[in-house]
C-alpha cells in the first residue's frame, strides 16, 4: 500500500521554502543585485547582435 504524504507537513515545507525565497529576493534587491543582473543582460544582448 502506498501512503499519502502528510498534507500538513507538506504545507509547512512549502511555506518555509516560500519564506526563504522571499527573504533571499529581498536581500538581493537590498544589495542592488537587480541592477547588476540588468546590466549583464544588456551586455550579453549587445554582444549577441555584434554591437558590444
N, C-alpha and C positions, 0 to 999 in steps of 0.2 A: 504494500500500500504506500502511496506517496503522501507525504504530509504537506499541507498547505503552509506557506510561510506565515509567521505571526504578523498580522496586519499592524498591530501597534508598534512592534519593533521596526518594521519596515518604514512606518510613518516617522518614527523618531530619527532613523538614519537619514531619511530624505530631508527632514527639516534641518538636521545638523549639517548635511552637505550643502544645502541651500544657504544656510547662515554663513558657513565658511566661504562659499563663493562670493556672497555679497560683501563680506569683510575684506576679502582679497581684492575685489574690484575697487572698493572704496580706498584701500591702501594704495593701489596703483594710481588711481586718479589723484590722490593727495600728493603723490611723488612726481606728478607730471608725466607719467608714462604714456598717457593718451597722445600727447603732442609728439613724443618720440616715435611712437608707432606710426602716426600720420606722416611724419617727415620721412621715415624709412619707406613707407608705402609709396609716397610721391617719388622718391629717388628711384625705387625699383621700376615704377611705371615709366618714368622718363628714360631709364636705361633700356627698357624693352622696345621703345619706339625710336631709339637712337639719338635722343637729344641730350641726355645726361651722361 
